[in-house]
Amino acid sequence: MDLTIRPIVESETVAFRAAIARGFGSDAREEGHDRFYATLPLHRTVGAFDGDEIVGTLGEFDFELTVPGGRGLQMAGTTIVTVRPTHRRRGVLTRMMRLHLDHAGERGDPLAGLWASEAAIYGRFGFGCAADRHDLELDTRRTRLGLPPDDVTVALVDGEAASKVIPPLYEEVRSSRAGMLSRSEAWWEHRRFYDPEHHRGGASERRYAIASRGRDPVGYAMFRQKEKWENFLPDGEIDIIEVMAVDDGARRALWHLLTSIDLFPRIAWWNAPVDDPMIWEASNRRIVKRTTWDSIWVCLLDVVAALEGRHYERDGRLVIGLAHPFCPWAEGTYELTVADGIGTCRAVVADADIQLDAAELGALYLGGRSAIELAKAGLVSGSPDAVLLADRIFRTSVAPWCPEVF
Ligand SMILES: CC(C)(COP(=O)(O)OP(=O)(O)OC[C@H]1O[C@@H](n2cnc3c(N)ncnc32)[C@H](O)[C@@H]1OP(=O)(O)O)[C@@H](O)C(=O)NCCC(=O)NCCS
C-alpha cells in the first residue's frame, strides 16, 4: 500500500476532523472546528494519506504529566487514533505511531501517554497501563456519609464564577497526585468549560460547587443532574465529572453536598480515584459499587530523564534491563540509584537485576503497580530479592489517577 504519513495542512483540517469522527462512529459538527484545533495545532497531527484520501489520523497533545513526587514532566498525549475500516490491519497505525514517537523522542519528551479504546492495542508500542480508575455508584437512600467539617462551606456558582476559581484550584491540586495533567488556558476554555447540549447525554448543564474555608477556595466539584422518577418517587442521578480538593476537609464537604441533594439519591462517578477515602465514610460500604478499569497508559521515551524526574519512597540500587519493542533508542541497561528519595540513573554495561519490557516499565512508572505481581505473571524477571526491591522502589503510597480522558 502506497501511503504518505505526515502532519496535515490547513486545507485538510475539515477532512481530518471528518475522518476522526467517522473512526469513532460519529459525525463532525461544523461549529466544533476552531475549538478542536485550538488545543491541537497542525504540526502535532499525523495523517495517513492514500492518494488524497485521509485514511488514518493521530494527534499529540502537549501535556505535563504529574509524576510521583509532584513534578510535571513533558508528555506527548497520543490521541484521535483512527484508521479507516477499509485500511485496517495493514500497518497504518504502526506507521503513524512511528512518526509520532520519533518526533516526540527527537523533541526530548521523556514520556508519551494515552487512554486506550481497547486494551490490546498499545502494549506493542511500549505503552503500559499505569493507573486505574473506579467507575463508582452509590445510592444515598441506603448509605450515608459522615457529617462535613464545620469550617468548610460549599456554594453553587455559575459557569462564569467557576471559570475564575477552578483553574487555580486545579493547579494547586495537580502536584499532589501522579497521573494528573496540565491544562492550558485553551484547554479550560475549549474542553473543560465547553458544555454544549450534545455533550450532556440528556442531563443538565454542568453544575459547579466551590468549597471554601473562610474566604479561601479549597475545592470544587463539577457535576450534572439527571432527573428521573420511579413510581412517583424521586430517583434522580448526580453524574460527577470531577471533584478536586486541597485537603480532606474540603473533599468531605463536597461529598456531603453531592450526596444530599433532594430528589437525586443516585450518585455516579465514572472516573474516581481508586483510593478515594469516601468508601470508609459510608455507613454501608457494600452500597458503594466500584468497578475497576484502566485509565492512562504510559511509555518511557527518555528513560534516564523519566526515572530521574520522579521521586521514590524507598532508597536502593537497581540495575534494570529494558527491552523496547518500538523505540530502539530507549532500549538498554540502566542503573537506578535512589538516595533520600532522589533517583540518579545512567546507562551501564552490567548484568541486570531485573529484566522487563517497556510496557511493564510504563505500568510501574507512576507508582500504582506491583513488580511482584508482574513477576508472578512472567512479565518481570529477576531474583525474588531484586523483584521485591523493584516493587518497593517503584510503588507509591498515593495511587496515581488521571482525572481526564483525552
Ligand atoms: C485501533 C486501530 C487504529 C488500529 O489500526 P490498524 O492500522 O488496523 O493497526 P495496525 O495494522 O498498524 O496494527 C498493528 C498491530 O496491532 C494489532 N491491532 C490493531 N488494532 C487492534 C485491536 N483493536 N485489537 C487487537 N490488536 C490490534 C494488529 O493486529 C497488528 O498486529 P500484528 O502486527 O501482530 O499483525 C483501528 O482498528 C481503528 O481505527 N479502530 C477504531 C478507533 C479506535 O479504537 N482507535 C483507538 C483510539 S485509542
The ligand as a MOL file (V3000), in Angstrom:
LIG
                    3D

  0  0  0     0  0            999 V3000
M  V30 BEGIN CTAB
M  V30 COUNTS 48 50 0 0 0
M  V30 BEGIN ATOM
M  V30 1 C -7.1170 0.6450 16.5050 0
M  V30 2 C -6.8350 0.9730 15.0290 0
M  V30 3 C -6.3690 2.4150 14.9630 0
M  V30 4 C -5.7450 0.0250 14.5270 0
M  V30 5 O -5.2710 0.4590 13.2570 0
M  V30 6 P -4.5610 -0.5580 12.2210 0
M  V30 7 O -3.9890 0.2890 11.1350 0
M  V30 8 O -5.5260 -1.6040 11.8640 0
M  V30 9 O -3.3870 -1.1530 13.0840 0
M  V30 10 P -2.0750 -1.8670 12.5030 0
M  V30 11 O -2.4130 -2.5450 11.2130 0
M  V30 12 O -0.9420 -0.9180 12.4850 0
M  V30 13 O -1.8860 -2.9530 13.6350 0
M  V30 14 C -0.6680 -3.2130 14.2690 0
M  V30 15 C -0.8320 -4.4290 15.1120 0
M  V30 16 O -1.7810 -4.1660 16.1580 0
M  V30 17 C -2.8300 -5.1280 16.1210 0
M  V30 18 N -4.0710 -4.4330 16.4130 0
M  V30 19 C -4.5130 -3.2990 15.8370 0
M  V30 20 N -5.6940 -2.9620 16.3410 0
M  V30 21 C -6.0260 -3.8830 17.2620 0
M  V30 22 C -7.1330 -4.0750 18.1150 0
M  V30 23 N -8.1650 -3.2260 18.1200 0
M  V30 24 N -7.1220 -5.1550 18.9490 0
M  V30 25 C -6.0780 -6.0170 18.9460 0
M  V30 26 N -4.9830 -5.8840 18.1380 0
M  V30 27 C -4.9610 -4.8330 17.3070 0
M  V30 28 C -2.8180 -5.6480 14.6960 0
M  V30 29 O -3.3800 -6.9230 14.6250 0
M  V30 30 C -1.3570 -5.6380 14.3660 0
M  V30 31 O -0.7400 -6.7810 14.9410 0
M  V30 32 P 0.3780 -7.6240 14.1620 0
M  V30 33 O 1.4830 -6.6300 13.9050 0
M  V30 34 O 0.7350 -8.6870 15.1360 0
M  V30 35 O -0.2860 -8.0790 12.9290 0
M  V30 36 C -8.0980 0.7930 14.1620 0
M  V30 37 O -8.5770 -0.5040 14.3230 0
M  V30 38 C -9.2340 1.7500 14.4650 0
M  V30 39 O -9.3460 2.7990 13.8430 0
M  V30 40 N -10.1220 1.4010 15.4230 0
M  V30 41 C -11.2840 2.2470 15.7630 0
M  V30 42 C -10.8850 3.5110 16.5230 0
M  V30 43 C -10.0600 3.2170 17.7440 0
M  V30 44 O -10.3770 2.3440 18.5340 0
M  V30 45 N -8.9690 3.9700 17.9120 0
M  V30 46 C -8.0790 3.8750 19.0550 0
M  V30 47 C -8.3350 5.0340 19.9410 0
M  V30 48 S -7.3910 4.9700 21.4160 0
M  V30 END ATOM
M  V30 BEGIN BOND
M  V30 1 1 1 2
M  V30 2 1 2 3
M  V30 3 1 2 4
M  V30 4 1 2 36
M  V30 5 1 4 5
M  V30 6 1 5 6
M  V30 7 2 6 7
M  V30 8 1 6 8
M  V30 9 1 6 9
M  V30 10 1 9 10
M  V30 11 2 10 11
M  V30 12 1 10 12
M  V30 13 1 10 13
M  V30 14 1 13 14
M  V30 15 1 14 15
M  V30 16 1 15 16
M  V30 17 1 15 30
M  V30 18 1 16 17
M  V30 19 1 17 18
M  V30 20 1 17 28
M  V30 21 1 18 19
M  V30 22 1 18 27
M  V30 23 2 19 20
M  V30 24 1 20 21
M  V30 25 1 21 22
M  V30 26 2 21 27
M  V30 27 1 22 23
M  V30 28 2 22 24
M  V30 29 1 24 25
M  V30 30 2 25 26
M  V30 31 1 26 27
M  V30 32 1 28 29
M  V30 33 1 28 30
M  V30 34 1 30 31
M  V30 35 1 31 32
M  V30 36 2 32 33
M  V30 37 1 32 34
M  V30 38 1 32 35
M  V30 39 1 36 37
M  V30 40 1 36 38
M  V30 41 2 38 39
M  V30 42 1 38 40
M  V30 43 1 40 41
M  V30 44 1 41 42
M  V30 45 1 42 43
M  V30 46 2 43 44
M  V30 47 1 43 45
M  V30 48 1 45 46
M  V30 49 1 46 47
M  V30 50 1 47 48
M  V30 END BOND
M  V30 END CTAB
M  END
